[in-house]
Amino acid sequence: MLRGIFRTKNLDDLLAATQEEGHKLKRSLGPINITLLGIGAIIGAGIFATVGTASAGDASRPGAGPSLMVSFAITAIVCAFTALCYAEMAAMVPISGSAYTYSYATLGELVAWIIGWDLILEYAIGNVAVAISWANYFRSFMQDAFGINIPDWLATDFRTARKIPGLLEHAPHIFGKPIVFNLLAFGIVMLITVVLVWGIKESAGFNAGMVMIKILVLLFFIGAAFYFVSPSTMEKNWHPFQPNGWGGTLAGAAVSFSPISGLTRCRPWRKKRRTLPGIFRSE
């Protein structure tokens, strides 16, 4: 039995399974698509949603302060080495499945099963956090830009609602039970799901458009910062540079780290070994 749960799957068998009729995926992504997918995955929650908490810290960890720029440099180095490792593994096992497939081929069935569920939990928890963050931003934008107030009970999850005084009492009730639902977070998850189900080529095109918007937003932010904040003022705000020492700097790097494991699903790539450098270019 122990031998069975640790049995590995031969690489030739893994490759042969991808050629079975009904299990093939059309290879339609090239180097530009791969690079933009990587940039889209990296310029996301790690930059837009976690920069504030990485810099200021919270009750459980110290903040990086101005040394956040060092935190990003450390993160970039770690990501670069991670990209090289994933590129080599994906070239050796050029099929979809990410860490699950690599575990199955090298460590055995039990480890692959555990890794598979870890990936599901990772993506589920990550998507929930990003969806809730996006919902809060969108609600603030609608309020500030158009004066449209989305009710609290339609923009808050039940767990958070229990911590907000008066929210459950003022929410609509059905059979005595308060109705609280984060419709905005649910809506964006459903929208992205539709885009993904639409097709890999269409998803890549949608991602390319979003990447252009992200880059423009970042360039606008950098330009506005240089316009309104002079270099001399910046220098004054950099003291102390590491208010919490290296502990805060490393904690900021850990919070800002953006995983690139999603790039290892290489089956839809047209020329796997030639397009793998897209992983590294995106870093």
Secondary structure as UniProt FT lines:
FT   HELIX           2..5
FT   HELIX           11..17
FT   TURN            18..19
FT   TURN            21..22
FT   HELIX           31..42
FT   HELIX           45..49
FT   HELIX           51..56
FT   TURN            59..60
FT   HELIX           65..67
FT   HELIX           68..92
FT   HELIX           98..106
FT   HELIX           109..146
FT   HELIX           152..154
FT   HELIX           158..161
FT   TURN            162..163
FT   TURN            165..166
FT   HELIX           167..170
FT   STRAND          173..174
FT   TURN            175..176
FT   STRAND          177..178
FT   HELIX           183..198
FT   HELIX           200..228
FT   HELIX           231..237
FT   TURN            243..244
FT   HELIX           245..256
FT   HELIX           261..264
FT   TURN            267..268
FT   HELIX           272..275
FT   HELIX           277..282
//
